[in-house]
């Protein structure tokens, strides 16, 4: 019953993430990825600070955590699980569509399970998980072999697009395993807040000393979509994910893996003229079969 009750929230969260991916694809024409991600994280971190200042009880905390242990671990998570994946994913959108990127992002649970075998003693690789991982990797392999970009302007895939996504997936999966091993008993909202703040602080000097905050090519629409991506896709998405996990459990929240690619592919085609090929659809179906096996449980 709880799974059915969680469905509207899962769909909304998928819409947040999927639409933000499409918006990010639109934004890379105006922003350097580092500038874009840095500004998103700054605004999201300020939103977290506002929650503590004006509605601390809503997050289950009365203020920023004063635990050095939590700060140390959450700072690692902020770099490994937020700053690196977000920058990598947005960078990939310079070379391929939001649909292709979202399909490759579904490999996150596959890489997480494989890493868990090495670093989480209680995790066991069952035949279902192993088969699911192989099938999902096969679907991604089909996209790679066909050189899918989802963009009419790119006849052949640029390896940098795939490399950026896989970098983000590996970093995000590593962060997930790190959190499961060392951070299970910590307050989720406090961790998320420190994580967001750390990612923002780390990317500010990186952006300043590499590309700067050049906004000369940004239109009025560009500013609007930046605010949407920061407050809806980044802050709102993390808040809603926090609510789903807290209310319904971690499993319903993970179901966004099935929905985000559909939303990103559809919105990208409608709003940005991205292409959808039969290879992408077959790859999506294969990956979904693999993820289904990963999430299934034997008797």
Backbone as CSV, one residue per row, in Angstrom:
resi,resn,N_x,N_y,N_z,CA_x,CA_y,CA_z,C_x,C_y,C_z
1,UNK,0.830,-1.213,0.000,0.000,0.000,0.000,0.860,1.257,0.000
2,UNK,1.940,1.256,0.778,2.802,2.433,0.862,3.428,2.752,-0.487
3,UNK,3.696,1.682,-1.292,4.278,1.917,-2.601,3.328,2.695,-3.486
4,UNK,2.019,2.383,-3.429,1.043,3.122,-4.219,0.911,4.552,-3.716
5,UNK,0.960,4.751,-2.428,0.885,6.099,-1.873,2.107,6.921,-2.249
6,UNK,3.236,6.259,-2.430,4.466,6.975,-2.760,4.521,7.366,-4.231
7,UNK,3.708,6.731,-5.081,3.815,6.923,-6.522,3.721,8.390,-6.964
8,UNK,2.752,9.187,-6.484,2.707,10.590,-6.917,3.988,11.352,-6.584
9,UNK,4.567,11.068,-5.429,5.797,11.755,-5.028,6.974,11.301,-5.885
10,UNK,7.011,10.009,-6.214,8.074,9.486,-7.067,7.982,10.095,-8.470
11,UNK,6.768,10.214,-8.989,6.574,10.829,-10.300,6.995,12.298,-10.284
12,UNK,6.650,13.007,-9.203,7.023,14.413,-9.102,8.539,14.564,-9.019
13,UNK,9.183,13.706,-8.226,10.637,13.755,-8.111,11.293,13.462,-9.462
14,UNK,10.762,12.492,-10.188,11.296,12.175,-11.514,11.132,13.359,-12.461
15,UNK,10.014,14.057,-12.346,9.798,15.251,-13.173,10.805,16.338,-12.826
16,UNK,11.056,16.529,-11.537,12.069,17.499,-11.108,13.418,17.193,-11.755
17,UNK,13.868,15.948,-11.600,15.193,15.565,-12.087,15.251,15.527,-13.615
18,UNK,14.212,14.950,-14.239,14.214,14.836,-15.690,14.155,16.178,-16.387
19,UNK,13.293,17.073,-15.905,13.184,18.397,-16.510,14.456,19.211,-16.292
20,UNK,15.092,19.033,-15.126,16.333,19.755,-14.855,17.441,19.303,-15.791
21,UNK,17.467,18.030,-16.129,18.468,17.545,-17.067,18.279,18.184,-18.443
22,UNK,17.033,18.304,-18.883,16.747,18.943,-20.168,17.122,20.431,-20.103
23,UNK,16.788,21.082,-19.009,17.130,22.490,-18.839,18.643,22.688,-18.842
24,UNK,19.354,21.767,-18.240,20.814,21.848,-18.224,21.372,21.719,-19.634
25,UNK,20.776,20.850,-20.435,21.195,20.721,-21.839,20.983,22.028,-22.585
26,UNK,19.875,22.720,-22.299,19.611,24.026,-22.897,20.614,25.069,-22.411
27,UNK,21.022,24.968,-21.151,21.858,25.995,-20.535,23.318,25.937,-20.942
28,UNK,23.804,24.770,-21.373,25.225,24.682,-21.711,25.582,25.538,-22.922
29,UNK,24.586,26.022,-23.639,24.860,26.956,-24.726,25.147,28.367,-24.235
30,UNK,24.820,28.639,-22.979,25.022,29.977,-22.422,26.050,30.009,-21.298
31,UNK,26.151,28.936,-20.544,27.052,28.864,-19.401,28.145,27.826,-19.655
32,UNK,29.324,28.063,-19.114,30.271,26.976,-18.975,29.724,26.039,-17.903
33,UNK,29.877,24.711,-18.073,29.331,23.785,-17.079,29.759,24.082,-15.652
34,UNK,31.012,24.501,-15.451,31.472,24.792,-14.093,30.753,26.007,-13.509
35,UNK,30.559,27.014,-14.327,29.837,28.205,-13.867,28.395,27.858,-13.528
36,UNK,27.767,27.117,-14.417,26.364,26.742,-14.247,26.157,25.920,-12.985
37,UNK,26.986,24.892,-12.790,26.842,24.023,-11.622,27.171,24.784,-10.345
38,UNK,28.201,25.605,-10.383,28.580,26.375,-9.194,27.447,27.287,-8.740
39,UNK,26.825,27.991,-9.674,25.723,28.887,-9.320,24.523,28.105,-8.784
40,UNK,24.249,26.963,-9.370,23.161,26.111,-8.868,23.409,25.694,-7.426
41,UNK,24.634,25.281,-7.150,24.953,24.806,-5.805,24.930,25.945,-4.790
42,UNK,25.380,27.117,-5.199,25.346,28.266,-4.279,23.914,28.578,-3.882
43,UNK,23.018,28.635,-4.867,21.618,28.937,-4.563,20.974,27.826,-3.736
44,UNK,21.293,26.587,-4.040,20.734,25.472,-3.277,21.238,25.490,-1.837
45,UNK,22.519,25.811,-1.645,23.076,25.898,-0.288,22.413,27.016,0.498
46,UNK,22.144,28.144,-0.166,21.448,29.243,0.504,20.028,28.829,0.881
47,UNK,19.397,28.018,0.051,18.051,27.520,0.379,18.097,26.630,1.617
48,UNK,19.124,25.794,1.734,19.285,24.966,2.930,19.467,25.845,4.164
49,UNK,20.279,26.895,4.023,20.494,27.806,5.144,19.194,28.485,5.552
50,UNK,18.357,28.818,4.566,17.077,29.457,4.862,16.149,28.518,5.620
51,UNK,16.189,27.228,5.286,15.365,26.251,6.003,15.769,26.202,7.471
52,UNK,17.069,26.165,7.736,17.541,26.150,9.123,17.161,27.436,9.851
53,UNK,17.209,28.541,9.119,16.954,29.840,9.762,15.487,30.068,10.062
54,UNK,14.616,29.676,9.139,13.200,30.031,9.268,12.277,28.848,9.520
55,UNK,12.721,27.622,9.227,11.834,26.460,9.398,12.645,25.246,9.810
56,UNK,13.448,25.416,10.839,14.319,24.331,11.274,13.577,23.060,11.594
57,UNK,12.408,23.172,12.195,11.652,21.988,12.561,11.221,21.160,11.378
58,UNK,11.074,21.801,10.199,10.638,21.071,9.015,11.667,20.050,8.568
59,UNK,12.943,20.293,8.885,13.996,19.370,8.492,14.337,18.379,9.581
60,UNK,13.710,18.528,10.744,14.008,17.643,11.853,15.201,18.097,12.664
61,UNK,15.737,19.267,12.360,16.893,19.802,13.076,16.627,21.243,13.446
62,UNK,17.293,21.725,14.474,17.112,23.101,14.926,18.207,24.028,14.416
63,UNK,19.164,23.516,13.705,20.247,24.329,13.177,21.305,23.442,12.553
64,UNK,22.318,24.071,11.993,23.399,23.318,11.388,24.014,22.374,12.418
65,UNK,24.343,21.199,11.977,24.938,20.215,12.882,26.251,20.732,13.459
66,UNK,26.499,20.420,14.725,27.758,20.784,15.374,28.651,19.579,15.587
67,UNK,28.334,18.493,14.927,29.114,17.271,15.068,30.290,17.278,14.090
68,UNK,31.531,17.315,14.587,32.684,17.246,13.681,32.694,15.971,12.845
69,UNK,32.231,14.878,13.462,32.178,13.603,12.746,31.255,13.704,11.539
70,UNK,30.057,14.267,11.731,29.116,14.416,10.623,29.689,15.335,9.550
71,UNK,30.270,16.442,9.959,30.822,17.394,8.991,31.917,16.752,8.156
72,UNK,32.790,16.000,8.791,33.906,15.385,8.064,33.396,14.419,6.998
73,UNK,32.454,13.565,7.380,31.938,12.587,6.437,31.079,13.246,5.352
74,UNK,30.247,14.204,5.756,29.371,14.869,4.789,30.167,15.718,3.795
75,UNK,31.306,16.233,4.229,32.152,17.003,3.306,32.735,16.097,2.224
76,UNK,33.135,14.898,2.612,33.598,13.923,1.611,32.465,13.612,0.636
77,UNK,31.280,13.429,1.172,30.117,13.128,0.338,29.799,14.296,-0.596
78,UNK,29.991,15.517,-0.111,29.719,16.687,-0.935,30.612,16.768,-2.159
79,UNK,31.875,16.396,-1.985,32.810,16.433,-3.114,32.585,15.246,-4.038
80,UNK,32.555,14.045,-3.443,32.469,12.822,-4.228,31.077,12.586,-4.797
81,UNK,30.038,12.956,-4.032,28.680,12.623,-4.438,27.874,13.761,-5.031
82,UNK,28.402,14.995,-4.972,27.646,16.128,-5.510,28.462,16.950,-6.495
83,UNK,29.592,17.498,-6.065,30.370,18.393,-6.920,30.863,17.678,-8.179
84,UNK,31.469,16.510,-8.017,32.017,15.791,-9.175,30.909,15.261,-10.089
85,UNK,29.882,14.561,-9.562,28.840,14.060,-10.470,28.087,15.168,-11.208
86,UNK,27.710,16.237,-10.503,26.947,17.294,-11.166,27.756,17.947,-12.284
87,UNK,29.027,18.243,-12.004,29.867,18.855,-13.027,30.074,17.915,-14.205
88,UNK,30.272,16.641,-13.915,30.495,15.660,-14.979,29.257,15.499,-15.855
89,UNK,28.096,15.399,-15.220,26.854,15.180,-15.971,26.536,16.375,-16.858
90,UNK,26.657,17.584,-16.314,26.383,18.769,-17.128,27.408,18.901,-18.253
91,UNK,28.661,18.553,-17.973,29.690,18.608,-19.019,29.368,17.657,-20.160
92,UNK,28.781,16.504,-19.846,28.450,15.536,-20.892,27.407,16.077,-21.861
93,UNK,26.586,17.007,-21.393,25.507,17.538,-22.220,26.010,18.451,-23.328
94,UNK,27.297,18.753,-23.321,27.887,19.496,-24.432,28.035,18.615,-25.664
95,UNK,27.988,17.286,-25.479,28.294,16.361,-26.565,27.153,15.416,-26.907
96,UNK,26.098,15.388,-26.106,25.005,14.452,-26.369,23.720,14.973,-25.739
97,UNK,22.629,14.331,-26.086,21.318,14.792,-25.632,21.085,14.436,-24.167
98,UNK,20.098,15.092,-23.592,19.708,14.777,-22.216,19.152,13.366,-22.131
99,UNK,18.533,12.881,-23.221,18.001,11.524,-23.224,19.090,10.477,-23.119
100,UNK,20.157,10.619,-23.911,21.263,9.661,-23.862,21.943,9.717,-22.505
101,UNK,22.164,10.924,-21.989,22.795,11.057,-20.678,21.949,10.400,-19.598
102,UNK,20.642,10.612,-19.638,19.774,10.022,-18.606,19.769,8.503,-18.684
103,UNK,19.870,7.950,-19.897,19.930,6.495,-20.036,21.208,5.941,-19.404
104,UNK,22.320,6.604,-19.635,23.589,6.136,-19.065,23.607,6.311,-17.548
105,UNK,22.868,7.291,-17.040,22.815,7.498,-15.590,22.110,6.349,-14.871
106,UNK,21.310,5.576,-15.612,20.643,4.443,-14.972,21.620,3.340,-14.590
107,UNK,22.874,3.466,-15.009,23.891,2.494,-14.603,24.325,2.700,-13.156
108,UNK,23.860,3.771,-12.531,24.269,4.051,-11.150,24.022,2.878,-10.207
109,UNK,22.808,2.285,-10.178,22.617,1.145,-9.266,23.464,-0.062,-9.634
110,UNK,23.797,-0.223,-10.916,24.639,-1.338,-11.332,26.043,-1.185,-10.750
111,UNK,26.633,-0.004,-10.936,27.982,0.247,-10.419,27.982,0.207,-8.897
112,UNK,26.898,0.699,-8.288,26.803,0.673,-6.823,26.845,-0.754,-6.291
113,UNK,26.088,-1.642,-6.925,26.060,-3.033,-6.482,27.424,-3.693,-6.645
114,UNK,28.100,-3.404,-7.757,29.414,-3.998,-7.977,30.436,-3.476,-6.961
115,UNK,30.392,-2.184,-6.666,31.302,-1.622,-5.669,30.981,-2.146,-4.270
116,UNK,29.689,-2.376,-4.020,29.288,-2.860,-2.696,29.894,-4.228,-2.391
117,UNK,30.123,-5.021,-3.427,30.721,-6.338,-3.193,32.131,-6.212,-2.628
118,UNK,32.796,-5.113,-2.955,34.178,-4.909,-2.513,34.268,-4.241,-1.149
119,UNK,33.317,-3.341,-0.857,33.476,-2.486,0.319,32.399,-2.643,1.383
120,UNK,31.362,-3.403,1.094,30.311,-3.630,2.082,30.217,-5.119,2.367
121,UNK,30.745,-5.567,3.510,30.796,-7.005,3.794,29.431,-7.682,3.819
122,UNK,28.378,-6.932,4.172,27.059,-7.551,4.288,26.351,-7.699,2.945
123,UNK,26.932,-7.127,1.885,26.313,-7.206,0.565,26.797,-8.471,-0.150
124,UNK,25.847,-9.189,-0.747,26.192,-10.411,-1.460,25.688,-10.312,-2.899
125,UNK,26.532,-10.742,-3.823,26.167,-10.714,-5.231,25.412,-11.985,-5.582
126,UNK,24.080,-11.893,-5.625,23.253,-13.043,-5.979,23.220,-13.205,-7.499
127,UNK,22.688,-14.322,-7.937,22.614,-14.536,-9.379,21.678,-13.529,-10.033
128,UNK,20.629,-13.112,-9.303,19.722,-12.101,-9.851,20.446,-10.775,-10.055
129,UNK,21.202,-10.361,-9.046,21.931,-9.101,-9.157,22.982,-9.169,-10.267
130,UNK,23.694,-10.289,-10.308,24.719,-10.432,-11.331,24.144,-10.397,-12.732
131,UNK,23.040,-11.136,-12.939,22.397,-11.155,-14.255,21.829,-9.778,-14.591
132,UNK,21.199,-9.118,-13.593,20.653,-7.789,-13.830,21.733,-6.796,-14.212
133,UNK,22.891,-6.871,-13.541,23.994,-5.969,-13.850,24.498,-6.197,-15.272
134,UNK,24.634,-7.464,-15.665,25.114,-7.765,-17.012,24.142,-7.280,-18.084
135,UNK,22.845,-7.464,-17.835,21.845,-7.031,-18.810,21.847,-5.512,-18.941
136,UNK,21.875,-4.813,-17.805,21.880,-3.348,-17.849,23.136,-2.825,-18.548
137,UNK,24.278,-3.429,-18.259,25.511,-3.022,-18.937,25.429,-3.319,-20.435
138,UNK,24.718,-4.397,-20.793,24.529,-4.708,-22.203,23.717,-3.634,-22.919
139,UNK,22.693,-3.113,-22.234,21.902,-2.030,-22.824,22.733,-0.777,-23.040
140,UNK,23.566,-0.449,-22.063,24.457,0.703,-22.219,25.482,0.446,-23.316
141,UNK,25.946,-0.817,-23.394,26.904,-1.166,-24.440,26.331,-0.986,-25.830
142,UNK,25.033,-1.265,-25.989,24.375,-1.054,-27.280,24.434,0.413,-27.675
143,UNK,24.185,1.306,-26.714,24.262,2.741,-27.001,25.677,3.129,-27.421
144,UNK,26.671,2.571,-26.721,28.062,2.905,-27.028,28.458,2.392,-28.413
145,UNK,28.075,1.150,-28.734,28.435,0.565,-30.017,27.793,1.311,-31.181
146,UNK,26.565,1.759,-30.967,25.879,2.499,-32.031,26.309,3.958,-32.105
147,UNK,27.032,4.426,-31.076,27.472,5.821,-31.075,26.318,6.791,-30.970
148,UNK,25.329,6.458,-30.139,24.148,7.311,-30.008,24.502,8.638,-29.342
149,UNK,23.999,9.734,-29.917,24.161,11.054,-29.300,22.818,11.704,-28.992
150,UNK,21.774,11.332,-29.735,20.481,11.976,-29.545,20.432,13.381,-30.114
151,UNK,21.469,13.773,-30.865,21.538,15.117,-31.432,21.690,15.018,-32.947
152,UNK,20.856,15.756,-33.664,20.911,15.721,-35.123,22.217,16.324,-35.646
153,UNK,22.811,17.242,-34.883,24.026,17.920,-35.339,25.282,17.059,-35.196
154,UNK,25.193,15.987,-34.429,26.351,15.116,-34.208,26.068,13.765,-34.852
155,UNK,26.726,13.509,-35.988,26.498,12.248,-36.678,27.105,11.078,-35.921
156,UNK,28.192,11.328,-35.210,28.861,10.274,-34.468,29.127,10.748,-33.050
157,UNK,29.064,9.832,-32.123,29.241,10.191,-30.717,30.659,10.686,-30.457
158,UNK,30.771,11.636,-29.553,32.059,12.120,-29.065,32.349,11.370,-27.766
159,UNK,33.496,10.707,-27.688,33.802,9.866,-26.528,33.757,10.647,-25.224
160,UNK,33.967,11.985,-25.301,33.969,12.778,-24.075,32.600,12.805,-23.410
161,UNK,31.534,12.737,-24.192,30.208,12.713,-23.595,29.995,11.489,-22.721
162,UNK,30.342,10.317,-23.258,30.226,9.079,-22.492,31.172,9.075,-21.296
163,UNK,32.400,9.576,-21.515,33.394,9.571,-20.434,32.946,10.447,-19.267
164,UNK,32.360,11.602,-19.569,31.888,12.480,-18.492,30.768,11.807,-17.699
165,UNK,29.820,11.183,-18.397,28.718,10.526,-17.679,29.238,9.393,-16.803
166,UNK,30.111,8.569,-17.346,30.625,7.428,-16.585,31.450,7.897,-15.386
167,UNK,32.147,9.025,-15.545,32.867,9.604,-14.400,31.884,9.998,-13.307
168,UNK,30.795,10.655,-13.705,29.782,11.055,-12.736,29.108,9.868,-12.077
169,UNK,28.821,8.822,-12.871,28.184,7.623,-12.320,29.104,6.940,-11.320
170,UNK,30.380,6.790,-11.662,31.309,6.124,-10.762,31.488,6.915,-9.463
171,UNK,31.601,8.239,-9.576,31.743,9.065,-8.377,30.487,8.983,-7.519
172,UNK,29.301,9.079,-8.147,28.059,9.006,-7.392,27.842,7.662,-6.734
173,UNK,28.188,6.589,-7.440,28.056,5.246,-6.859,29.019,5.056,-5.701
174,UNK,30.232,5.551,-5.857,31.216,5.467,-4.771,30.722,6.217,-3.544
175,UNK,30.110,7.374,-3.776,29.566,8.148,-2.662,28.442,7.400,-1.968
176,UNK,27.604,6.708,-2.757,26.520,5.934,-2.161,27.026,4.809,-1.281
177,UNK,28.052,4.103,-1.744,28.643,3.029,-0.938,29.305,3.601,0.305
178,UNK,29.993,4.734,0.153,30.627,5.402,1.290,29.584,5.775,2.344
179,UNK,28.455,6.332,1.900,27.406,6.739,2.838,26.804,5.525,3.548
180,UNK,26.593,4.433,2.816,26.003,3.232,3.427,26.949,2.602,4.432
181,UNK,28.234,2.769,4.231,29.188,2.138,5.139,29.433,2.967,6.394
182,UNK,29.452,4.301,6.259,29.886,5.125,7.375,28.827,6.075,7.922
183,UNK,27.678,6.243,7.238,26.783,7.336,7.595,25.339,6.895,7.834
184,UNK,25.106,5.642,8.116,23.737,5.141,8.245,22.995,5.750,9.429
185,UNK,23.697,6.083,10.479,23.037,6.550,11.703,22.984,8.072,11.820
186,UNK,23.406,8.787,10.779,23.430,10.243,10.831,22.133,10.820,10.287
187,UNK,21.772,12.004,10.772,20.562,12.675,10.307,20.681,13.014,8.824
188,UNK,19.729,12.509,8.023,19.820,12.634,6.571,19.795,14.086,6.119
189,UNK,18.967,14.908,6.761,18.874,16.298,6.323,20.126,17.082,6.689
190,UNK,20.689,16.839,7.854,21.934,17.511,8.226,23.051,17.130,7.261
191,UNK,23.115,15.863,6.911,24.121,15.410,5.959,23.923,16.088,4.604
192,UNK,22.673,16.146,4.139,22.386,16.760,2.842,22.773,18.234,2.831
193,UNK,22.537,18.932,3.934,22.844,20.361,4.003,24.347,20.604,3.957
194,UNK,25.095,19.864,4.775,26.552,20.016,4.774,27.125,19.582,3.428
195,UNK,26.559,18.558,2.874,26.984,18.072,1.557,26.816,19.159,0.497
196,UNK,25.668,19.816,0.486,25.408,20.859,-0.499,26.329,22.058,-0.284
197,UNK,26.492,22.459,0.973,27.357,23.592,1.280,28.795,23.306,0.854
198,UNK,29.284,22.111,1.146,30.651,21.743,0.785,30.855,21.779,-0.726
199,UNK,29.917,21.208,-1.464,30.028,21.193,-2.923,30.079,22.612,-3.477
200,UNK,29.252,23.499,-2.915,29.241,24.893,-3.376,30.566,25.576,-3.076
201,UNK,31.070,25.407,-1.861,32.317,26.059,-1.457,33.496,25.548,-2.283
202,UNK,33.530,24.255,-2.567,34.635,23.679,-3.338,34.633,24.184,-4.775
203,UNK,33.459,24.315,-5.374,33.390,24.700,-6.782,33.610,26.198,-7.010
204,UNK,33.444,27.022,-5.990,33.652,28.457,-6.178,35.087,28.762,-6.618
205,UNK,36.137,28.340,-5.893,37.501,28.636,-6.367,37.837,27.922,-7.671
206,UNK,37.314,26.691,-7.849,37.569,25.973,-9.103,37.053,26.784,-10.284
207,UNK,35.853,27.328,-10.141,35.260,28.123,-11.217,35.996,29.441,-11.399
208,UNK,36.326,30.115,-10.301,36.997,31.409,-10.375,38.344,31.328,-11.089
209,UNK,39.105,30.291,-10.800,40.460,30.198,-11.333,40.545,29.449,-12.661
210,UNK,39.415,29.007,-13.188,39.434,28.336,-14.488,38.662,29.133,-15.548
211,UNK,37.366,29.276,-15.364,36.552,29.956,-16.382,35.898,31.233,-15.875
212,UNK,35.804,31.396,-14.565,35.160,32.576,-14.010,33.641,32.505,-14.106
213,UNK,33.015,33.604,-13.765,31.554,33.680,-13.786,31.101,34.641,-14.891
214,UNK,31.460,34.288,-16.114,31.101,35.101,-17.276,29.629,34.879,-17.604
215,UNK,28.844,35.940,-17.494,27.402,35.839,-17.749,27.002,36.642,-18.988
216,UNK,27.965,36.973,-19.835,27.689,37.841,-20.977,26.767,37.201,-22.012
217,UNK,26.764,35.879,-22.094,25.924,35.202,-23.080,24.579,34.743,-22.521
218,UNK,24.325,35.044,-21.262,23.115,34.546,-20.608,21.941,35.473,-20.892
219,UNK,20.865,34.920,-21.382,19.654,35.688,-21.645,18.756,35.680,-20.407
220,UNK,17.648,36.406,-20.500,16.687,36.426,-19.400,16.154,35.016,-19.134
221,UNK,15.891,34.275,-20.200,15.432,32.898,-20.042,16.505,32.064,-19.367
222,UNK,17.759,32.344,-19.682,18.860,31.614,-19.068,18.907,31.783,-17.565
223,UNK,18.594,32.980,-17.083,18.559,33.203,-15.637,17.383,32.474,-15.000
224,UNK,16.246,32.478,-15.698,15.058,31.807,-15.155,15.299,30.310,-15.018
225,UNK,15.860,29.681,-16.056,16.069,28.237,-15.994,17.156,27.881,-14.976
226,UNK,18.117,28.796,-14.763,19.132,28.553,-13.728,18.484,28.496,-12.348
227,UNK,17.586,29.437,-12.080,16.889,29.448,-10.791,16.037,28.189,-10.642
228,UNK,15.372,27.793,-11.722,14.562,26.567,-11.673,15.444,25.365,-11.352
229,UNK,16.562,25.240,-12.051,17.448,24.097,-11.841,17.994,24.072,-10.419
230,UNK,18.284,25.253,-9.866,18.850,25.315,-8.517,17.806,25.005,-7.455
231,UNK,16.654,25.655,-7.541,15.664,25.551,-6.468,14.733,24.349,-6.626
232,UNK,14.448,23.957,-7.855,13.564,22.811,-8.084,14.374,21.526,-8.271
233,UNK,15.304,21.550,-9.211,16.045,20.342,-9.518,17.055,19.935,-8.468
234,UNK,17.718,20.928,-7.838,18.764,20.607,-6.868,18.218,20.605,-5.443
235,UNK,17.773,21.766,-4.974,17.264,21.841,-3.600,15.931,21.098,-3.452
236,UNK,14.968,21.386,-4.331,13.655,20.746,-4.239,13.735,19.246,-4.423
237,UNK,14.594,18.795,-5.352,14.751,17.370,-5.564,15.305,16.665,-4.341
238,UNK,16.305,17.284,-3.703,16.885,16.662,-2.512,15.881,16.655,-1.363
239,UNK,15.120,17.722,-1.220,14.099,17.785,-0.176,13.035,16.702,-0.388
240,UNK,12.547,16.584,-1.625,11.508,15.606,-1.915,12.044,14.184,-1.769
241,UNK,13.270,13.949,-2.191,13.868,12.629,-2.010,13.992,12.287,-0.526
242,UNK,14.376,13.285,0.258,14.469,13.123,1.710,13.110,12.744,2.293
243,UNK,12.053,13.400,1.820,10.704,13.120,2.301,10.263,11.710,1.919
244,UNK,10.535,11.293,0.671,10.118,9.968,0.218,10.820,8.875,1.016
245,UNK,12.131,9.017,1.194,12.886,8.008,1.944,12.407,7.942,3.386
246,UNK,12.171,9.114,3.983,11.751,9.170,5.379,10.350,8.614,5.573
247,UNK,9.449,8.861,4.614,8.045,8.470,4.752,7.756,7.072,4.224
248,UNK,8.336,6.724,3.074,7.979,5.474,2.410,9.126,4.459,2.323
249,UNK,10.359,4.922,2.542,11.498,4.016,2.457,12.371,4.313,1.251
250,UNK,13.547,3.669,1.217,14.522,3.929,0.160,14.120,3.307,-1.174
251,UNK,13.409,2.175,-1.133,13.069,1.485,-2.377,12.179,2.316,-3.300
252,UNK,11.097,2.934,-2.809,10.296,3.769,-3.712,11.099,4.898,-4.338
253,UNK,12.007,5.504,-3.564,12.814,6.605,-4.106,13.690,6.134,-5.254
254,UNK,14.143,4.895,-5.203,15.020,4.376,-6.250,14.285,4.142,-7.568
255,UNK,12.948,4.118,-7.533,12.183,3.847,-8.746,12.261,4.984,-9.758
256,UNK,12.809,6.119,-9.349,12.995,7.212,-10.311,13.906,6.795,-11.452
257,UNK,14.743,5.781,-11.239,15.646,5.309,-12.295,14.888,4.889,-13.548
258,UNK,13.648,4.417,-13.370,12.855,3.990,-14.509,12.196,5.172,-15.238
259,UNK,11.890,6.214,-14.504,11.027,7.269,-15.038,11.818,8.436,-15.621
260,UNK,12.955,8.770,-15.002,13.726,9.930,-15.453,14.115,9.840,-16.931
261,UNK,14.619,8.695,-17.430,14.975,8.652,-18.855,13.798,8.900,-19.780
262,UNK,12.618,8.410,-19.397,11.428,8.630,-20.227,11.093,10.118,-20.282
263,UNK,11.136,10.778,-19.127,10.831,12.205,-19.070,11.878,13.016,-19.827
264,UNK,13.151,12.729,-19.596,14.222,13.475,-20.257,14.182,13.295,-21.765
265,UNK,13.968,12.057,-22.202,13.929,11.790,-23.640,12.740,12.492,-24.291
266,UNK,11.570,12.416,-23.637,10.378,13.046,-24.196,10.467,14.558,-24.209
267,UNK,10.844,15.155,-23.081,10.958,16.617,-23.013,12.062,17.130,-23.927
268,UNK,13.169,16.387,-23.997,14.262,16.810,-24.867,13.841,16.838,-26.328
269,UNK,13.061,15.840,-26.736,12.582,15.804,-28.117,11.605,16.938,-28.398
270,UNK,10.716,17.213,-27.436,9.708,18.250,-27.633,10.286,19.660,-27.550
271,UNK,11.116,19.894,-26.552,11.584,21.258,-26.291,12.869,21.619,-27.033
272,UNK,13.749,20.649,-27.229,15.065,20.960,-27.795,15.319,20.301,-29.143
273,UNK,14.344,19.558,-29.634,14.512,18.906,-30.930,15.499,17.753,-30.912
274,UNK,15.719,17.154,-29.748,16.611,16.005,-29.667,15.967,14.810,-30.369
275,UNK,16.799,13.936,-30.894,16.287,12.797,-31.647,16.170,11.567,-30.759
276,UNK,15.231,10.714,-31.113,15.032,9.435,-30.423,15.110,8.339,-31.478
277,UNK,16.116,7.485,-31.387,16.314,6.424,-32.371,15.849,5.091,-31.815
278,UNK,15.716,4.117,-32.712,15.321,2.783,-32.251,16.398,2.197,-31.344
279,UNK,17.646,2.536,-31.602,18.721,2.039,-30.751,18.592,2.541,-29.325
280,UNK,18.190,3.799,-29.160,17.979,4.342,-27.821,16.830,3.635,-27.120
281,UNK,15.751,3.388,-27.864,14.590,2.730,-27.257,14.915,1.298,-26.848
282,UNK,15.638,0.577,-27.709,16.017,-0.797,-27.369,16.973,-0.795,-26.187
283,UNK,17.936,0.131,-26.204,18.864,0.227,-25.087,18.153,0.541,-23.785
284,UNK,17.157,1.438,-23.846,16.372,1.784,-22.666,15.640,0.553,-22.134
285,UNK,15.027,-0.208,-23.035,14.282,-1.404,-22.610,15.212,-2.428,-21.956
286,UNK,16.394,-2.632,-22.541,17.341,-3.600,-21.979,17.812,-3.162,-20.604
287,UNK,18.127,-1.883,-20.483,18.584,-1.361,-19.185,17.493,-1.511,-18.137
288,UNK,16.244,-1.241,-18.508,15.138,-1.357,-17.556,14.956,-2.800,-17.092
289,UNK,15.147,-3.758,-18.000,15.061,-5.170,-17.606,16.138,-5.483,-16.575
290,UNK,17.342,-4.985,-16.823,18.426,-5.209,-15.880,18.159,-4.593,-14.518
291,UNK,17.653,-3.365,-14.510,17.352,-2.694,-13.241,16.242,-3.428,-12.494
292,UNK,15.270,-3.951,-13.241,14.190,-4.704,-12.611,14.732,-5.930,-11.882
293,UNK,15.656,-6.639,-12.505,16.265,-7.795,-11.856,17.086,-7.377,-10.643
294,UNK,17.762,-6.227,-10.735,18.542,-5.747,-9.606,17.653,-5.462,-8.405
295,UNK,16.464,-4.929,-8.664,15.569,-4.551,-7.582,14.673,-5.690,-7.104
296,UNK,14.613,-6.783,-7.867,13.737,-7.880,-7.484,14.387,-8.705,-6.388
297,UNK,13.547,-9.390,-5.643,14.016,-10.239,-4.560,13.415,-11.632,-4.708
298,UNK,14.279,-12.624,-4.599,13.794,-14.004,-4.641,13.077,-14.348,-3.355
299,UNK,12.362,-15.431,-3.375,11.628,-15.863,-2.187,12.615,-16.354,-1.130
